[in-house]
Amino acid sequence: MAATETELVLERFVSEVQLAVPIVAVWAHGSLALGDFQPGRSDLDLIAVVEIPLDGELRDRLAGIHQRLLDEEPAAAELHCSYMVRTALSEAETSHVTWAHSMLLERPVTPVTRRELLDGGLTLHGPSPAELLPPLTQGQLEDFIRRDLAEFWLPATGKPLLWMRDIWVDLGLLVLARATVTLRDGRLITKGEALAELVELGAPADVVRDIHDRRYANPTPTSRLRRIRRAMRARAFVRRGIKRTLAMGSSPV
């Protein structure tokens, strides 16, 4: 069977990045690892473990590889990769060099990503996540989720213009559903499973259908009036849902 575009770009990435920096392992997480990957719509979420911190010259090499892939491989458009230094794998708050949104930046690898990797990350090169990553501490995942809801998503519901955009409607509702399940049941779910959870949580059916179609089908154009109404309802639902979810007791993982 012929390799898919996604498989080919991953193979090329792993091959080329090993020539640029001292790579220990490369892993995939997110929808690719969870079995909900949608070509052309889902991000390619990767983690690379490196032996040494990445200085200016190594960063330039990485940026060159990523930019070349971006220019030559359509499937690389959504490829994101954080480069974790092997000696800092246990430091949850440490920021790591990351290629995302067509640039190099620095950001932490969150407890959600770490849990995804430990539960079922795909090993593309080197040792598996379970061989290198330390386990999460008790409550670490739940604390992060609660903080993310309270400090990022709840304030975002007070900014109406954000919710005119598809990406905020999609992510806001899906994040809420996934957070609710993790805090309630102690497990991670896919975006597809989150859509079913949104129905159970009482989300507006037409908004859930919009999100589904943007991920799995061909969405119909949205008029400005409908977009305004959708924004109001989605924002109100997420705000209520966050407050309800934050009030729940956490379940042990």
C-alpha positions in Angstrom: 0.0 0.0 0.0 1.4 3.4 -1.0 2.4 5.7 1.9 0.1 8.7 2.5 1.2 12.3 2.3 1.2 12.5 6.1 3.4 9.4 6.4 5.8 10.7 3.7 6.3 14.1 5.4 6.8 12.5 8.8 9.5 10.2 7.3 11.2 13.1 5.6 11.0 15.2 8.8 12.5 12.5 11.0 15.3 11.9 8.5 16.2 15.5 8.0 16.0 16.6 11.6 18.5 14.0 12.7 21.1 15.5 10.4 20.5 19.0 11.9 20.4 18.4 15.7 21.3 15.6 18.1 18.0 13.8 18.3 17.2 11.1 20.9 13.5 10.4 20.0 10.6 11.8 18.0 7.0 11.2 19.1 3.6 12.1 17.8 0.7 13.0 20.0 -2.7 14.7 19.5 -5.2 13.4 17.0 -2.5 11.4 15.1 -1.8 9.3 18.2 -5.4 9.2 19.4 -6.8 7.9 16.1 -8.8 10.9 15.1 -6.4 12.5 12.6 -8.1 14.2 9.6 -5.6 14.9 6.7 -5.6 18.6 5.7 -7.5 19.6 8.9 -5.7 18.2 11.9 -2.4 19.4 13.2 0.7 17.2 13.1 1.7 17.4 16.7 5.2 16.2 17.4 7.8 16.2 20.2 11.5 15.7 19.6 13.8 14.9 22.5 17.3 16.4 22.0 20.6 15.7 23.8 21.6 19.3 24.3 20.0 22.8 24.5 19.5 24.4 21.1 21.7 27.4 20.6 21.5 30.0 17.8 23.2 27.9 15.1 21.1 24.8 15.8 17.9 26.9 15.9 18.8 28.3 12.5 19.3 24.8 11.2 15.9 23.8 12.5 14.2 26.8 11.1 15.7 26.0 7.7 14.4 22.4 7.8 10.9 23.5 8.8 10.7 26.2 6.3 11.9 24.0 3.5 9.3 21.4 4.4 6.7 24.1 4.5 7.7 25.2 1.0 7.9 21.7 -0.5 5.4 19.5 1.3 1.7 20.6 1.6 1.2 18.1 4.4 3.8 20.0 6.5 1.6 23.1 6.7 0.2 22.0 10.1 3.4 20.3 11.4 4.3 21.6 14.9 7.2 20.3 16.9 8.6 21.0 20.4 12.2 20.2 21.1 12.6 19.0 24.7 16.1 18.7 26.1 16.6 15.3 27.6 17.9 16.6 31.0 14.8 18.8 31.3 12.1 16.2 30.6 10.9 16.3 34.2 10.6 20.1 34.4 6.9 20.7 33.6 7.1 24.5 33.5 10.2 24.7 31.3 9.7 26.3 27.9 11.1 24.5 24.9 12.1 25.6 21.4 9.0 25.0 19.3 8.2 25.3 15.6 4.6 26.4 15.3 2.6 28.9 13.1 5.6 29.0 10.7 8.1 30.3 13.2 10.3 29.3 16.1 9.1 30.2 19.5 9.3 28.8 23.1 6.5 27.3 25.1 6.1 24.5 27.7 5.0 21.0 26.9 1.7 20.8 28.9 0.6 18.0 31.2 -2.2 17.3 28.6 0.5 16.6 26.0 2.6 14.6 28.5 -0.5 12.4 29.4 -1.3 11.9 25.7 2.3 10.7 25.1 2.3 8.4 28.1 -1.1 7.0 27.3 -0.4 6.2 23.6 2.1 8.5 21.9 3.4 7.2 18.6 7.1 6.6 18.5 8.6 7.7 15.2 12.2 7.4 16.2 14.2 6.2 19.3 12.8 5.2 22.7 9.1 5.4 23.5 7.7 8.1 25.7 7.2 5.7 28.6 11.0 5.0 28.5 12.0 8.7 28.8 9.1 10.8 30.2 8.5 10.7 34.0 4.9 10.0 35.1 2.7 12.9 36.0 2.4 13.7 39.7 -0.9 13.3 41.5 -3.3 16.1 40.4 -0.9 17.7 37.9 -3.1 17.2 34.9 -6.3 18.3 36.7 -4.5 21.4 38.2 -3.4 22.4 34.7 -6.8 22.0 33.2 -8.5 24.0 35.9 -5.9 26.8 35.5 -6.3 26.8 31.7 -10.1 27.1 32.0 -10.0 29.7 34.7 -7.1 31.9 33.5 -7.4 31.6 29.7 -10.8 30.4 28.5 -13.1 32.0 31.0 -11.6 35.5 30.4 -11.9 34.8 26.6 -15.7 34.4 27.0 -15.7 38.1 27.9 -14.4 39.1 24.5 -17.3 38.8 22.0 -15.4 39.5 18.8 -13.2 36.5 19.3 -16.3 34.2 19.0 -17.1 35.5 15.6 -14.3 33.3 14.3 -14.7 29.6 13.6 -11.5 28.6 15.4 -12.7 30.1 18.7 -16.1 28.4 18.5 -14.5 25.1 17.6 -11.7 25.1 20.2 -13.8 26.7 22.9 -16.5 24.0 22.9 -14.1 21.1 22.3 -11.8 22.2 25.1 -14.7 22.5 27.4 -16.0 19.0 26.6 -12.6 17.4 26.9 -11.8 19.2 30.1 -15.1 18.1 31.6 -14.5 14.5 30.8 -10.9 14.5 32.2 -11.9 16.2 35.4 -15.0 14.0 35.8 -13.6 10.6 34.7 -9.8 11.0 34.7 -9.4 10.1 31.0 -8.6 11.9 27.7 -10.9 11.9 24.8 -10.6 12.7 21.1 -12.2 15.7 19.4 -14.7 13.3 17.8 -15.7 12.0 21.2 -15.9 15.5 22.5 -18.6 16.3 20.0 -20.8 13.5 21.5 -20.0 14.9 24.9 -21.1 18.4 23.9 -24.5 16.9 22.9 -24.8 15.4 26.4 -23.8 18.7 28.0 -26.6 20.5 26.2 -24.6 22.5 23.6 -26.7 24.1 20.8 -27.2 21.3 18.3 -26.6 23.5 15.2 -23.3 24.8 16.7 -22.1 21.2 17.3 -23.1 20.3 13.8 -21.0 23.3 12.5 -18.0 22.1 14.4 -18.5 18.5 13.1 -18.7 19.6 9.5 -15.6 21.7 9.7 -13.7 18.7 10.9 -15.3 15.8 9.1 -17.4 17.1 6.2 -17.9 20.1 4.0 -19.3 23.1 5.9 -21.8 25.4 4.4 -21.0 29.2 4.3 -22.1 31.1 7.4 -23.9 34.4 7.0 -22.9 37.3 9.1 -26.2 37.4 11.0 -26.0 33.7 11.8 -22.3 34.1 12.8 -23.3 36.8 15.3 -26.0 34.6 16.8 -23.7 31.6 16.9 -21.0 33.6 18.6 -23.4 34.8 21.3 -24.7 31.3 22.0 -21.3 29.5 21.9 -19.8 32.1 24.2 -22.6 31.9 26.7 -22.5 28.1 26.6 -18.8 27.9 27.2 -18.9 30.5 30.0 -21.6 28.5 31.8 -19.9 25.2 31.1 -16.6 26.4 32.5 -18.1 27.6 35.7 -20.0 24.3 36.1 -16.8 22.3 35.3 -14.7 24.2 37.7 -17.2 23.5 40.4 -16.8 19.8 40.0 -14.6 17.7 42.3 -11.6 16.2 40.5 -11.2 12.5 40.0 -7.9 10.7 40.7 -5.9 9.7 37.7 
